[in-house]
Amino acid sequence: METKNPLDHLTQEQDQLVRLLASRYLRQENRFYHIDQPNQALSRRDVEQTFMRAVGQELPAMALTPETLKTVFKVAIQLQHTSQEHTVPVWSGQLRSYPGQEGRLIWNANGTATINTWRMPAYRQRGVNQARYGRFGPLFKTLFPNPAERRRVLDWVAWTLQNESDRPAWSLLLYSKAKGTGKSTFCDVLKQLHGVENSTTQNNVDSLVTRFNTQVLVSRLVVCEELSLRSESRQSNALKTYITDTDVLSERKGREAERLPMVSCFVFTTNHLPTWLESGERRYYIVETDHDGHASGPRAAAFAEVVAGVYEALANPDEVAALYNALMQRRISDDFNPKSLNTE
């Protein structure tokens, strides 16, 4: 006797809701997890309540009758069928970042699914065609007045955007004696370009190399401010591994340590001369960012206007998209090597 396919009798609205539910939640050992909050276990009742609220916000015109909801939860959670798009998958327990890949769930050969923590930045979906540096240009010229250094920094930024499935084997280290030179503002620009949801900022190296740092290391962009290290210290050696190795051992609370593919690009800032760097160190491209527009400098007011313009531009997704387009169209210099830094 031919078995009936439980999906054949779904209405268009029910099918849409089942797909939405199956794309937002996972299950493991009779508990459920939202893809955006994988550390918080949910009950079946929790799933129903949170899903109903989400539908009410995202699809306010959708009629959520008791019969519709009963069918949706039955198909997505209870019934057995082979459609991945219509079932809440079993979670592998893994968090992975696949920059450039829009799907939030990555299916494994064993039938489980892994959470893709990378999300497409909203500004890229606005259909902006203009390509220009706009109000970001004056910041780059002030922060990096040396044309060769500015070219190298912008090549690095452009390469990380043009090659989101790869990462450079060296990082940027922005140094200035004075405070208020715009280092953090530059990092804020990078975070918007890569997506704030794909970026993380650590205030010191200790929080970066802590034991439970998986959430940090699945970020595409990692900014570490006030970097201060001792040569050959545990933190220094850990950073070397993070910057250059293809995978590292990482641990999340309540779970065993596992090998984690590295996708992160690193930017460091400091107001302390990096005397801890070893001779011939090729993991950090050091750029001195001192200029007379710093917080107490003679051109402080003029630079403050530049910074204000940058933050106004960051608040406009179309201006961020135009900068992104300019960097995506940027021709990388022939002598730029993302895997090996020429320290000459």
C-alpha positions in Angstrom: 0.0 0.0 0.0 1.4 3.4 -1.0 2.3 5.6 1.9 0.8 9.1 1.8 3.2 12.0 1.8 2.2 14.3 4.7 3.4 17.3 2.8 0.9 16.8 -0.1 -2.0 18.3 1.8 -0.3 21.5 3.1 -1.8 24.7 2.1 0.5 27.4 0.7 0.4 29.3 4.1 1.1 26.1 6.1 4.0 25.2 3.8 5.5 28.7 4.3 5.2 28.4 8.1 6.6 24.9 8.2 9.6 26.1 6.2 10.1 29.1 8.4 9.9 27.0 11.6 12.4 24.4 10.2 14.8 27.2 9.3 14.8 28.8 12.8 15.0 25.9 15.2 17.0 22.7 15.9 16.6 19.9 18.3 18.9 17.7 20.3 18.1 15.2 23.0 14.5 16.3 23.3 15.4 20.0 23.7 15.1 22.7 21.1 17.4 25.6 20.2 16.9 28.8 18.2 19.7 29.3 15.7 20.4 32.8 17.1 20.5 31.6 20.7 22.1 28.2 20.6 23.2 28.3 24.3 19.6 28.4 25.6 17.6 25.2 25.6 13.9 25.5 24.9 10.9 23.2 25.5 8.4 22.3 22.9 6.0 24.9 24.5 8.8 27.5 24.3 9.2 26.9 20.6 5.5 27.3 20.0 5.3 30.6 21.9 8.4 32.2 20.5 7.5 31.1 16.9 4.0 32.5 17.1 5.4 35.8 18.3 8.0 35.8 15.5 5.3 35.1 12.9 3.1 37.9 14.3 6.0 40.3 13.8 7.3 39.1 10.4 4.1 38.0 8.8 1.3 40.1 10.4 -1.1 39.3 7.6 -0.8 35.6 8.2 -3.9 34.0 9.8 -2.7 31.8 12.7 -5.6 29.6 13.4 -5.3 26.8 16.0 -5.7 24.2 13.2 -3.0 25.8 11.1 -0.5 25.9 14.0 -1.4 22.3 14.9 -0.6 21.2 11.4 2.6 23.2 11.2 4.1 21.8 14.5 3.0 18.3 13.6 4.7 18.3 10.2 7.9 20.1 11.3 8.4 18.3 14.6 6.5 15.0 14.9 6.1 13.4 11.5 8.8 11.5 9.8 9.6 12.5 6.2 12.7 13.2 4.0 12.2 16.9 3.2 15.0 18.8 5.0 13.1 22.1 4.4 10.1 20.8 6.3 11.6 19.3 9.4 13.3 20.8 12.5 16.7 19.2 12.1 18.8 17.4 14.7 21.6 19.7 15.8 25.1 18.4 15.5 26.0 20.7 18.5 28.4 22.6 16.3 28.7 26.3 15.6 30.6 27.2 12.4 31.1 30.3 10.4 30.7 30.1 6.6 31.3 33.7 5.4 29.5 34.5 2.2 27.1 31.5 2.5 23.6 32.8 3.2 22.1 29.5 4.5 22.0 29.4 8.3 21.8 25.6 8.5 24.5 23.4 7.0 23.5 19.8 6.5 26.0 17.1 7.3 26.4 13.7 5.7 25.1 12.0 8.9 21.8 13.8 8.7 22.4 16.4 11.4 22.7 20.1 10.9 25.3 22.7 11.9 24.5 26.3 12.7 26.2 28.8 10.3 26.8 31.8 12.5 27.6 34.1 9.5 24.7 36.4 8.4 24.4 38.5 5.2 24.7 42.2 6.2 21.4 43.9 5.5 23.0 46.8 3.5 24.2 44.3 0.8 20.6 43.5 0.0 19.5 47.1 -0.8 20.5 47.0 -4.5 22.8 50.0 -4.3 24.9 50.3 -7.5 27.0 53.3 -6.6 30.7 52.7 -5.7 32.5 55.5 -3.8 34.5 56.1 -0.7 32.4 59.2 0.1 32.7 60.5 3.6 34.9 57.6 4.5 37.7 58.8 2.3 38.9 61.8 4.5 39.1 59.4 7.5 41.4 57.0 5.5 43.6 59.9 4.3 43.9 61.4 7.8 44.5 58.1 9.6 46.9 56.8 7.0 48.7 59.8 5.4 51.4 57.7 3.9 50.1 56.6 0.5 52.0 53.3 0.6 50.6 52.4 4.0 47.1 53.6 3.0 47.3 51.4 -0.1 48.4 48.4 2.0 45.7 48.8 4.6 42.9 49.3 2.0 44.2 46.4 0.0 43.9 44.2 3.1 40.3 45.5 3.8 39.3 45.0 0.2 40.8 41.5 0.0 39.0 40.3 3.1 35.7 41.4 1.6 36.4 40.1 -1.9 37.5 36.7 -0.5 35.1 36.0 2.3 35.6 32.3 2.2 39.3 32.8 2.9 41.3 34.9 5.4 44.7 36.7 5.5 47.6 35.2 7.5 48.5 38.6 9.0 46.7 41.2 10.8 46.5 45.0 11.1 48.0 46.7 14.2 47.1 50.4 14.5 49.3 52.3 16.9 49.3 55.9 18.1 50.9 57.6 21.1 48.0 60.1 21.3 44.4 59.1 22.0 41.5 60.0 19.8 43.2 59.6 16.4 40.3 57.6 14.9 41.5 54.0 15.4 38.2 52.9 16.9 36.3 54.8 14.3 38.2 52.9 11.5 37.3 49.6 13.3 33.7 50.6 13.5 33.7 51.1 9.7 35.2 47.6 9.2 32.5 46.1 11.5 29.8 47.7 9.4 31.3 46.4 6.2 31.6 42.8 7.5 28.3 43.1 9.4 28.1 44.0 13.0 26.5 40.6 13.6 29.6 38.9 12.2 32.1 41.0 14.2 33.2 41.2 17.8 35.2 43.7 19.8 37.4 42.6 22.8 38.8 45.3 25.1 41.9 43.4 25.8 43.7 40.2 24.8 42.7 38.3 28.0 39.1 38.1 26.9 40.2 37.0 23.4 42.3 34.0 24.6 40.0 32.9 27.4 39.1 29.2 27.6 35.5 29.6 26.4 36.0 31.7 23.3 34.1 29.9 20.5 31.6 32.8 20.1 34.6 35.1 19.4 36.4 32.7 17.0 33.4 32.1 14.8 33.3 35.9 14.0 34.5 37.0 10.6 36.1 40.2 12.0 37.7 40.3 15.5 38.8 43.7 16.8 41.0 43.7 19.9 41.6 47.1 21.5 44.3 48.2 23.8 46.6 45.3 22.8 49.5 44.9 25.2 51.5 41.7 25.3 54.8 40.2 26.6 57.0 38.4 24.1 56.6 34.6 24.1 53.8 34.9 26.7 50.8 32.5 26.6 48.6 35.2 25.1 51.2 36.1 22.5 51.6 32.5 21.4 47.8 32.1 21.3 47.4 35.1 19.0 50.0 33.7 16.6 48.0 30.5 16.4 44.7 32.4 15.8 46.2 34.6 13.1 47.9 31.9 11.0 46.6 28.5 11.7 43.7 27.0 9.7 42.0 25.5 12.8 42.3 25.8 16.5 41.1 23.9 19.6 38.1 25.7 21.1 35.6 25.0 23.8 32.1 26.1 24.7 30.6 25.8 28.2 29.0 22.4 28.7 30.6 20.9 25.6 33.8 19.1 24.9 36.7 20.9 23.1 36.7 20.6 19.3 38.8 21.6 16.4 37.3 24.9 15.0 38.1 26.1 11.4 39.5 29.6 11.6 37.7 32.2 9.5 38.5 35.4 11.5 40.4 38.5 10.3 42.1 40.3 13.2 42.6 44.1 13.7 44.4 45.3 16.8 44.7 48.8 18.3 47.1 50.2 20.9 48.4 53.3 22.5 51.5 51.5 23.7 54.6 51.1 21.5 54.6 47.4 20.6 58.1 46.6 21.9 57.0 43.1 22.5 57.2 42.3 18.8 60.0 39.9 17.8 62.5 40.9 15.2 61.1 39.9 11.7 57.6 39.3 13.1 55.3 38.9 10.0 51.9 38.5 11.6 51.3 42.2 12.3 51.3 45.0 9.9 52.0 48.0 12.1 50.7 51.4 11.1 51.3 54.5 13.1 48.2 56.6 13.1 49.3 59.7 15.0 48.2 63.1 13.4 47.5 66.6 14.6 43.8 66.1 14.6 43.9 63.9 17.7 41.7 64.7 20.7 44.0 67.5 22.0 45.7 68.4 18.8 45.6 71.7 16.9 43.3 70.3 14.2 41.0 68.5 16.7 37.9 70.4 15.6 38.5 69.7 11.9 39.0 66.0 12.5 36.0 65.8 14.8 33.9 66.9 11.8 35.4 64.1 9.7 34.6 61.6 12.4 31.0 63.0 12.7 30.6 62.6 9.0 31.8 59.0 9.1 29.2 58.1 11.8 26.5 59.8 9.9 27.5 57.8 6.9 27.6 54.5 8.9 24.0 55.2 9.9 23.0 55.3 6.3 23.0 51.7 4.8 23.3 53.1 1.3 26.5 54.9 2.0 28.0 51.7 3.6 26.9 49.8 0.5 28.6 52.3 -1.8 31.8 52.0 0.2 31.5 48.2 0.0 31.0 48.3 -3.7 34.1 50.5 -4.1 36.2 48.0 -2.1 34.8 45.1 -4.0 35.8 46.8 -7.3 39.2 47.8 -6.0 42.1 46.3 -7.9 44.4 44.7 -5.3 48.1 45.8 -5.7 50.3 43.3 -7.5 52.7 43.2 -4.6 50.0 42.4 -2.0 50.2 38.9 -0.6 47.5 38.0 1.9 49.4 34.9 3.1 52.8 36.5 3.6 53.6 40.0 4.9 56.7 41.6 3.3 58.2 43.4 6.3 60.6 45.5 4.2 
